[in-house]
Amino acid sequence: MPHQTSDCRLRLVQSKSGRFFVQFNFQGKRYRFANGSVLGLDLHPNRGPISSRRAVATELLMAFEDQGTRPLPWLSWTWPF
C-alpha cells in the first residue's frame, strides 16, 4: 500500500503558465480549485487580467478558509480537518 499523506493546509499555488489554484492534499489525493463554484461563489481568478489574478486568487483562498465548516458535497468531510 502506498504511503498516504494528509497535507490538509490550504495553499495558493501558481502554475508555470500563470494560473492560480487553491490546493490541498487529503487522504493521499491532491485537490485543486481554480474558481469558487464549489462554494457557490462567483470567483474566477484566472479569467481576469494578469495584473489582478493574484488578488482575486487570494480572495478565493480566504473564501475557502471562511467557508471552512461548510461541507463540500462530493467529499465526506468538513473544514477544519
MARKEMI-36376 format. One record per atom (N, C-alpha, C): residue in three letters; atom name; x, y, z. Coordinates in Angstrom, 2 decimals, decimal comma. Layout:
residues N
<bavex resn="ALA" name="CA" xx="X" yy="Y" zz="Z"/>
...
***
This chain:
residues 81
<bavex resn="MET" name="N" xx="0,85" yy="-1,19" zz="0,00"/>
<bavex resn="MET" name="CA" xx="0,00" yy="0,00" zz="0,00"/>
<bavex resn="MET" name="C" xx="0,89" yy="1,24" zz="0,00"/>
<bavex resn="PRO" name="N" xx="0,64" yy="2,19" zz="-0,89"/>
<bavex resn="PRO" name="CA" xx="1,47" yy="3,39" zz="-0,94"/>
<bavex resn="PRO" name="C" xx="1,26" yy="4,26" zz="0,29"/>
<bavex resn="HIS" name="N" xx="2,31" yy="4,98" zz="0,63"/>
<bavex resn="HIS" name="CA" xx="2,24" yy="5,90" zz="1,76"/>
<bavex resn="HIS" name="C" xx="1,30" yy="7,04" zz="1,42"/>
<bavex resn="GLN" name="N" xx="0,33" yy="7,28" zz="2,30"/>
<bavex resn="GLN" name="CA" xx="-0,62" yy="8,36" zz="2,07"/>
<bavex resn="GLN" name="C" xx="-0,38" yy="9,47" zz="3,07"/>
<bavex resn="THR" name="N" xx="-0,21" yy="10,66" zz="2,56"/>
<bavex resn="THR" name="CA" xx="-0,05" yy="11,81" zz="3,43"/>
<bavex resn="THR" name="C" xx="-1,31" yy="12,64" zz="3,39"/>
<bavex resn="SER" name="N" xx="-1,57" yy="13,31" zz="4,48"/>
<bavex resn="SER" name="CA" xx="-2,70" yy="14,22" zz="4,54"/>
<bavex resn="SER" name="C" xx="-2,17" yy="15,61" zz="4,87"/>
<bavex resn="ASP" name="N" xx="-1,81" yy="16,33" zz="3,83"/>
<bavex resn="ASP" name="CA" xx="-1,37" yy="17,70" zz="3,99"/>
<bavex resn="ASP" name="C" xx="-2,60" yy="18,57" zz="3,79"/>
<bavex resn="CYS" name="N" xx="-3,30" yy="18,85" zz="4,86"/>
<bavex resn="CYS" name="CA" xx="-4,61" yy="19,48" zz="4,78"/>
<bavex resn="CYS" name="C" xx="-4,54" yy="21,00" zz="4,78"/>
<bavex resn="ARG" name="N" xx="-3,35" yy="21,56" zz="4,69"/>
<bavex resn="ARG" name="CA" xx="-3,23" yy="23,01" zz="4,63"/>
<bavex resn="ARG" name="C" xx="-3,72" yy="23,52" zz="3,28"/>
<bavex resn="LEU" name="N" xx="-4,52" yy="24,55" zz="3,34"/>
<bavex resn="LEU" name="CA" xx="-4,91" yy="25,22" zz="2,10"/>
<bavex resn="LEU" name="C" xx="-3,74" yy="26,07" zz="1,63"/>
<bavex resn="ARG" name="N" xx="-3,43" yy="25,98" zz="0,34"/>
<bavex resn="ARG" name="CA" xx="-2,33" yy="26,75" zz="-0,22"/>
<bavex resn="ARG" name="C" xx="-2,78" yy="27,41" zz="-1,50"/>
<bavex resn="LEU" name="N" xx="-2,22" yy="28,55" zz="-1,77"/>
<bavex resn="LEU" name="CA" xx="-2,42" yy="29,22" zz="-3,04"/>
<bavex resn="LEU" name="C" xx="-1,19" yy="28,90" zz="-3,89"/>
<bavex resn="VAL" name="N" xx="-1,40" yy="28,25" zz="-5,03"/>
<bavex resn="VAL" name="CA" xx="-0,29" yy="27,87" zz="-5,90"/>
<bavex resn="VAL" name="C" xx="-0,50" yy="28,49" zz="-7,28"/>
<bavex resn="GLN" name="N" xx="0,63" yy="28,75" zz="-7,94"/>
<bavex resn="GLN" name="CA" xx="0,60" yy="29,30" zz="-9,29"/>
<bavex resn="GLN" name="C" xx="1,33" yy="28,33" zz="-10,21"/>
<bavex resn="SER" name="N" xx="0,68" yy="27,98" zz="-11,30"/>
<bavex resn="SER" name="CA" xx="1,30" yy="27,07" zz="-12,26"/>
<bavex resn="SER" name="C" xx="2,33" yy="27,82" zz="-13,10"/>
<bavex resn="LYS" name="N" xx="3,11" yy="27,08" zz="-13,84"/>
<bavex resn="LYS" name="CA" xx="4,12" yy="27,70" zz="-14,71"/>
<bavex resn="LYS" name="C" xx="3,48" yy="28,60" zz="-15,76"/>
<bavex resn="SER" name="N" xx="2,25" yy="28,30" zz="-16,12"/>
<bavex resn="SER" name="CA" xx="1,55" yy="29,10" zz="-17,12"/>
<bavex resn="SER" name="C" xx="0,91" yy="30,35" zz="-16,53"/>
<bavex resn="GLY" name="N" xx="0,99" yy="30,51" zz="-15,20"/>
<bavex resn="GLY" name="CA" xx="0,46" yy="31,71" zz="-14,55"/>
<bavex resn="GLY" name="C" xx="-0,92" yy="31,57" zz="-13,96"/>
<bavex resn="ARG" name="N" xx="-1,52" yy="30,38" zz="-14,05"/>
<bavex resn="ARG" name="CA" xx="-2,84" yy="30,16" zz="-13,48"/>
<bavex resn="ARG" name="C" xx="-2,73" yy="29,93" zz="-11,97"/>
<bavex resn="PHE" name="N" xx="-3,73" yy="30,40" zz="-11,22"/>
<bavex resn="PHE" name="CA" xx="-3,75" yy="30,23" zz="-9,77"/>
<bavex resn="PHE" name="C" xx="-4,76" yy="29,18" zz="-9,37"/>
<bavex resn="PHE" name="N" xx="-4,44" yy="28,46" zz="-8,28"/>
<bavex resn="PHE" name="CA" xx="-5,31" yy="27,42" zz="-7,74"/>
<bavex resn="PHE" name="C" xx="-5,24" yy="27,44" zz="-6,22"/>
<bavex resn="VAL" name="N" xx="-6,32" yy="27,06" zz="-5,58"/>
<bavex resn="VAL" name="CA" xx="-6,30" yy="26,73" zz="-4,16"/>
<bavex resn="VAL" name="C" xx="-6,10" yy="25,22" zz="-4,12"/>
<bavex resn="GLN" name="N" xx="-5,11" yy="24,78" zz="-3,37"/>
<bavex resn="GLN" name="CA" xx="-4,73" yy="23,37" zz="-3,40"/>
<bavex resn="GLN" name="C" xx="-4,56" yy="22,83" zz="-1,99"/>
<bavex resn="PHE" name="N" xx="-4,90" yy="21,56" zz="-1,82"/>
<bavex resn="PHE" name="CA" xx="-4,60" yy="20,82" zz="-0,59"/>
<bavex resn="PHE" name="C" xx="-4,58" yy="19,34" zz="-0,91"/>
<bavex resn="ASN" name="N" xx="-3,97" yy="18,56" zz="-0,05"/>
<bavex resn="ASN" name="CA" xx="-3,95" yy="17,11" zz="-0,16"/>
<bavex resn="ASN" name="C" xx="-4,78" yy="16,53" zz="0,97"/>
<bavex resn="PHE" name="N" xx="-5,54" yy="15,50" zz="0,66"/>
<bavex resn="PHE" name="CA" xx="-6,35" yy="14,83" zz="1,67"/>
<bavex resn="PHE" name="C" xx="-6,41" yy="13,36" zz="1,34"/>
<bavex resn="GLN" name="N" xx="-6,03" yy="12,53" zz="2,28"/>
<bavex resn="GLN" name="CA" xx="-6,01" yy="11,08" zz="2,13"/>
<bavex resn="GLN" name="C" xx="-5,30" yy="10,64" zz="0,86"/>
<bavex resn="GLY" name="N" xx="-4,14" yy="11,25" zz="0,63"/>
<bavex resn="GLY" name="CA" xx="-3,31" yy="10,86" zz="-0,49"/>
<bavex resn="GLY" name="C" xx="-3,73" yy="11,40" zz="-1,84"/>
<bavex resn="LYS" name="N" xx="-4,75" yy="12,24" zz="-1,88"/>
<bavex resn="LYS" name="CA" xx="-5,20" yy="12,82" zz="-3,14"/>
<bavex resn="LYS" name="C" xx="-5,01" yy="14,33" zz="-3,12"/>
<bavex resn="ARG" name="N" xx="-4,65" yy="14,88" zz="-4,26"/>
<bavex resn="ARG" name="CA" xx="-4,50" yy="16,32" zz="-4,39"/>
<bavex resn="ARG" name="C" xx="-5,80" yy="16,90" zz="-4,93"/>
<bavex resn="TYR" name="N" xx="-6,24" yy="17,98" zz="-4,29"/>
<bavex resn="TYR" name="CA" xx="-7,43" yy="18,69" zz="-4,73"/>
<bavex resn="TYR" name="C" xx="-7,02" yy="20,10" zz="-5,11"/>
<bavex resn="ARG" name="N" xx="-7,45" yy="20,54" zz="-6,28"/>
<bavex resn="ARG" name="CA" xx="-7,13" yy="21,89" zz="-6,77"/>
<bavex resn="ARG" name="C" xx="-8,42" yy="22,54" zz="-7,24"/>
<bavex resn="PHE" name="N" xx="-8,60" yy="23,79" zz="-6,83"/>
<bavex resn="PHE" name="CA" xx="-9,79" yy="24,53" zz="-7,21"/>
<bavex resn="PHE" name="C" xx="-9,35" yy="25,83" zz="-7,89"/>
<bavex resn="ALA" name="N" xx="-9,82" yy="26,06" zz="-9,10"/>
<bavex resn="ALA" name="CA" xx="-9,46" yy="27,25" zz="-9,86"/>
<bavex resn="ALA" name="C" xx="-10,52" yy="28,33" zz="-9,77"/>
<bavex resn="ASN" name="N" xx="-11,66" yy="28,02" zz="-9,15"/>
<bavex resn="ASN" name="CA" xx="-12,72" yy="29,01" zz="-9,00"/>
<bavex resn="ASN" name="C" xx="-13,55" yy="28,69" zz="-7,76"/>
<bavex resn="GLY" name="N" xx="-14,52" yy="29,52" zz="-7,47"/>
<bavex resn="GLY" name="CA" xx="-15,32" yy="29,38" zz="-6,26"/>
<bavex resn="GLY" name="C" xx="-16,63" yy="28,67" zz="-6,46"/>
<bavex resn="SER" name="N" xx="-16,84" yy="28,00" zz="-7,58"/>
<bavex resn="SER" name="CA" xx="-18,14" yy="27,38" zz="-7,85"/>
<bavex resn="SER" name="C" xx="-18,52" yy="26,31" zz="-6,83"/>
<bavex resn="VAL" name="N" xx="-17,55" yy="25,57" zz="-6,31"/>
<bavex resn="VAL" name="CA" xx="-17,85" yy="24,54" zz="-5,32"/>
<bavex resn="VAL" name="C" xx="-18,39" yy="25,15" zz="-4,02"/>
<bavex resn="LEU" name="N" xx="-18,09" yy="26,41" zz="-3,78"/>
<bavex resn="LEU" name="CA" xx="-18,60" yy="27,11" zz="-2,61"/>
<bavex resn="LEU" name="C" xx="-19,82" yy="27,97" zz="-2,94"/>
<bavex resn="GLY" name="N" xx="-20,24" yy="27,94" zz="-4,19"/>
<bavex resn="GLY" name="CA" xx="-21,37" yy="28,74" zz="-4,61"/>
<bavex resn="GLY" name="C" xx="-21,01" yy="30,20" zz="-4,82"/>
<bavex resn="LEU" name="N" xx="-19,74" yy="30,49" zz="-5,08"/>
<bavex resn="LEU" name="CA" xx="-19,26" yy="31,85" zz="-5,26"/>
<bavex resn="LEU" name="C" xx="-18,84" yy="32,10" zz="-6,70"/>
<bavex resn="ASP" name="N" xx="-19,01" yy="33,32" zz="-7,14"/>
<bavex resn="ASP" name="CA" xx="-18,62" yy="33,70" zz="-8,50"/>
<bavex resn="ASP" name="C" xx="-17,23" yy="34,32" zz="-8,47"/>
<bavex resn="LEU" name="N" xx="-16,23" yy="33,51" zz="-8,15"/>
<bavex resn="LEU" name="CA" xx="-14,83" yy="33,94" zz="-8,12"/>
<bavex resn="LEU" name="C" xx="-14,06" yy="33,15" zz="-9,16"/>
<bavex resn="HIS" name="N" xx="-13,48" yy="33,85" zz="-10,12"/>
<bavex resn="HIS" name="CA" xx="-12,74" yy="33,22" zz="-11,22"/>
<bavex resn="HIS" name="C" xx="-11,44" yy="33,98" zz="-11,43"/>
<bavex resn="PRO" name="N" xx="-10,42" yy="33,70" zz="-10,64"/>
<bavex resn="PRO" name="CA" xx="-9,19" yy="34,48" zz="-10,71"/>
<bavex resn="PRO" name="C" xx="-8,45" yy="34,37" zz="-12,05"/>
<bavex resn="ASN" name="N" xx="-8,62" yy="33,29" zz="-12,77"/>
<bavex resn="ASN" name="CA" xx="-7,86" yy="33,09" zz="-14,00"/>
<bavex resn="ASN" name="C" xx="-8,55" yy="33,68" zz="-15,23"/>
<bavex resn="ARG" name="N" xx="-9,70" yy="34,29" zz="-15,04"/>
<bavex resn="ARG" name="CA" xx="-10,40" yy="34,93" zz="-16,16"/>
<bavex resn="ARG" name="C" xx="-10,05" yy="36,40" zz="-16,29"/>
<bavex resn="GLY" name="N" xx="-9,58" yy="37,00" zz="-15,23"/>
<bavex resn="GLY" name="CA" xx="-9,30" yy="38,43" zz="-15,23"/>
<bavex resn="GLY" name="C" xx="-7,94" yy="38,75" zz="-15,82"/>
<bavex resn="PRO" name="N" xx="-7,62" yy="40,04" zz="-15,83"/>
<bavex resn="PRO" name="CA" xx="-6,30" yy="40,45" zz="-16,32"/>
<bavex resn="PRO" name="C" xx="-5,19" yy="39,89" zz="-15,44"/>
<bavex resn="ILE" name="N" xx="-4,07" yy="39,62" zz="-16,04"/>
<bavex resn="ILE" name="CA" xx="-2,95" yy="39,01" zz="-15,32"/>
<bavex resn="ILE" name="C" xx="-2,55" yy="39,82" zz="-14,10"/>
<bavex resn="SER" name="N" xx="-2,65" yy="41,14" zz="-14,20"/>
<bavex resn="SER" name="CA" xx="-2,22" yy="42,00" zz="-13,10"/>
<bavex resn="SER" name="C" xx="-3,09" yy="41,86" zz="-11,85"/>
<bavex resn="SER" name="N" xx="-4,33" yy="41,39" zz="-12,00"/>
<bavex resn="SER" name="CA" xx="-5,21" yy="41,29" zz="-10,83"/>
<bavex resn="SER" name="C" xx="-5,48" yy="39,85" zz="-10,40"/>
<bavex resn="ARG" name="N" xx="-4,86" yy="38,88" zz="-11,04"/>
<bavex resn="ARG" name="CA" xx="-5,16" yy="37,48" zz="-10,74"/>
<bavex resn="ARG" name="C" xx="-4,77" yy="37,08" zz="-9,33"/>
<bavex resn="ARG" name="N" xx="-3,62" yy="37,53" zz="-8,86"/>
<bavex resn="ARG" name="CA" xx="-3,19" yy="37,14" zz="-7,52"/>
<bavex resn="ARG" name="C" xx="-4,15" yy="37,66" zz="-6,45"/>
<bavex resn="ALA" name="N" xx="-4,65" yy="38,88" zz="-6,62"/>
<bavex resn="ALA" name="CA" xx="-5,57" yy="39,45" zz="-5,64"/>
<bavex resn="ALA" name="C" xx="-6,88" yy="38,66" zz="-5,60"/>
<bavex resn="VAL" name="N" xx="-7,42" yy="38,30" zz="-6,75"/>
<bavex resn="VAL" name="CA" xx="-8,66" yy="37,53" zz="-6,80"/>
<bavex resn="VAL" name="C" xx="-8,42" yy="36,11" zz="-6,28"/>
<bavex resn="ALA" name="N" xx="-7,26" yy="35,54" zz="-6,59"/>
<bavex resn="ALA" name="CA" xx="-6,92" yy="34,20" zz="-6,10"/>
<bavex resn="ALA" name="C" xx="-6,78" yy="34,20" zz="-4,57"/>
<bavex resn="THR" name="N" xx="-6,22" yy="35,26" zz="-4,02"/>
<bavex resn="THR" name="CA" xx="-6,13" yy="35,38" zz="-2,57"/>
<bavex resn="THR" name="C" xx="-7,51" yy="35,48" zz="-1,95"/>
<bavex resn="GLU" name="N" xx="-8,40" yy="36,18" zz="-2,61"/>
<bavex resn="GLU" name="CA" xx="-9,79" yy="36,27" zz="-2,15"/>
<bavex resn="GLU" name="C" xx="-10,44" yy="34,88" zz="-2,17"/>
<bavex resn="LEU" name="N" xx="-10,13" yy="34,08" zz="-3,19"/>
<bavex resn="LEU" name="CA" xx="-10,64" yy="32,72" zz="-3,27"/>
<bavex resn="LEU" name="C" xx="-10,10" yy="31,86" zz="-2,13"/>
<bavex resn="LEU" name="N" xx="-8,82" yy="31,99" zz="-1,84"/>
<bavex resn="LEU" name="CA" xx="-8,23" yy="31,26" zz="-0,72"/>
<bavex resn="LEU" name="C" xx="-8,92" yy="31,63" zz="0,59"/>
<bavex resn="MET" name="N" xx="-9,14" yy="32,93" zz="0,81"/>
<bavex resn="MET" name="CA" xx="-9,81" yy="33,37" zz="2,04"/>
<bavex resn="MET" name="C" xx="-11,25" yy="32,85" zz="2,10"/>
<bavex resn="ALA" name="N" xx="-11,91" yy="32,75" zz="0,95"/>
<bavex resn="ALA" name="CA" xx="-13,27" yy="32,21" zz="0,91"/>
<bavex resn="ALA" name="C" xx="-13,27" yy="30,74" zz="1,35"/>
<bavex resn="PHE" name="N" xx="-12,28" yy="29,97" zz="0,90"/>
<bavex resn="PHE" name="CA" xx="-12,19" yy="28,58" zz="1,34"/>
<bavex resn="PHE" name="C" xx="-11,94" yy="28,51" zz="2,85"/>
<bavex resn="GLU" name="N" xx="-11,10" yy="29,39" zz="3,36"/>
<bavex resn="GLU" name="CA" xx="-10,83" yy="29,40" zz="4,80"/>
<bavex resn="GLU" name="C" xx="-12,07" yy="29,83" zz="5,58"/>
<bavex resn="ASP" name="N" xx="-12,81" yy="30,83" zz="5,09"/>
<bavex resn="ASP" name="CA" xx="-14,01" yy="31,31" zz="5,76"/>
<bavex resn="ASP" name="C" xx="-15,14" yy="30,30" zz="5,73"/>
<bavex resn="GLN" name="N" xx="-15,26" yy="29,57" zz="4,64"/>
<bavex resn="GLN" name="CA" xx="-16,32" yy="28,57" zz="4,50"/>
<bavex resn="GLN" name="C" xx="-15,90" yy="27,24" zz="5,10"/>
<bavex resn="GLY" name="N" xx="-14,89" yy="27,27" zz="5,94"/>
<bavex resn="GLY" name="CA" xx="-14,26" yy="26,06" zz="6,44"/>
<bavex resn="GLY" name="C" xx="-15,15" yy="25,03" zz="7,06"/>
<bavex resn="THR" name="N" xx="-16,19" yy="25,42" zz="7,74"/>
<bavex resn="THR" name="CA" xx="-17,03" yy="24,41" zz="8,38"/>
<bavex resn="THR" name="C" xx="-18,16" yy="23,93" zz="7,48"/>
<bavex resn="ARG" name="N" xx="-18,22" yy="24,45" zz="6,28"/>
<bavex resn="ARG" name="CA" xx="-19,25" yy="24,05" zz="5,32"/>
<bavex resn="ARG" name="C" xx="-18,78" yy="22,81" zz="4,58"/>
<bavex resn="PRO" name="N" xx="-19,57" yy="21,75" zz="4,56"/>
<bavex resn="PRO" name="CA" xx="-19,13" yy="20,52" zz="3,86"/>
<bavex resn="PRO" name="C" xx="-19,14" yy="20,70" zz="2,35"/>
<bavex resn="LEU" name="N" xx="-18,18" yy="20,11" zz="1,71"/>
<bavex resn="LEU" name="CA" xx="-18,18" yy="20,04" zz="0,26"/>
<bavex resn="LEU" name="C" xx="-19,02" yy="18,81" zz="-0,11"/>
<bavex resn="PRO" name="N" xx="-20,00" yy="18,97" zz="-0,98"/>
<bavex resn="PRO" name="CA" xx="-20,98" yy="17,89" zz="-1,20"/>
<bavex resn="PRO" name="C" xx="-20,41" yy="16,58" zz="-1,72"/>
<bavex resn="TRP" name="N" xx="-19,29" yy="16,61" zz="-2,43"/>
<bavex resn="TRP" name="CA" xx="-18,75" yy="15,39" zz="-3,01"/>
<bavex resn="TRP" name="C" xx="-17,64" yy="14,78" zz="-2,16"/>
<bavex resn="LEU" name="N" xx="-17,36" yy="15,37" zz="-1,00"/>
<bavex resn="LEU" name="CA" xx="-16,40" yy="14,78" zz="-0,07"/>
<bavex resn="LEU" name="C" xx="-17,09" yy="14,55" zz="1,26"/>
<bavex resn="SER" name="N" xx="-16,61" yy="13,60" zz="2,01"/>
<bavex resn="SER" name="CA" xx="-17,27" yy="13,26" zz="3,27"/>
<bavex resn="SER" name="C" xx="-16,56" yy="13,88" zz="4,46"/>
<bavex resn="TRP" name="N" xx="-16,17" yy="15,14" zz="4,35"/>
<bavex resn="TRP" name="CA" xx="-15,52" yy="15,83" zz="5,46"/>
<bavex resn="TRP" name="C" xx="-15,85" yy="17,30" zz="5,41"/>
<bavex resn="THR" name="N" xx="-15,53" yy="17,98" zz="6,47"/>
<bavex resn="THR" name="CA" xx="-15,73" yy="19,41" zz="6,54"/>
<bavex resn="THR" name="C" xx="-14,46" yy="20,03" zz="7,08"/>
<bavex resn="TRP" name="N" xx="-14,29" yy="21,33" zz="6,88"/>
<bavex resn="TRP" name="CA" xx="-13,17" yy="22,05" zz="7,49"/>
<bavex resn="TRP" name="C" xx="-13,54" yy="22,30" zz="8,93"/>
<bavex resn="PRO" name="N" xx="-12,65" yy="22,44" zz="9,83"/>
<bavex resn="PRO" name="CA" xx="-11,24" yy="22,04" zz="9,69"/>
<bavex resn="PRO" name="C" xx="-11,12" yy="20,54" zz="9,86"/>
<bavex resn="PHE" name="N" xx="-10,04" yy="19,99" zz="9,40"/>
<bavex resn="PHE" name="CA" xx="-9,83" yy="18,55" zz="9,49"/>
<bavex resn="PHE" name="C" xx="-9,46" yy="18,15" zz="10,88"/>
***
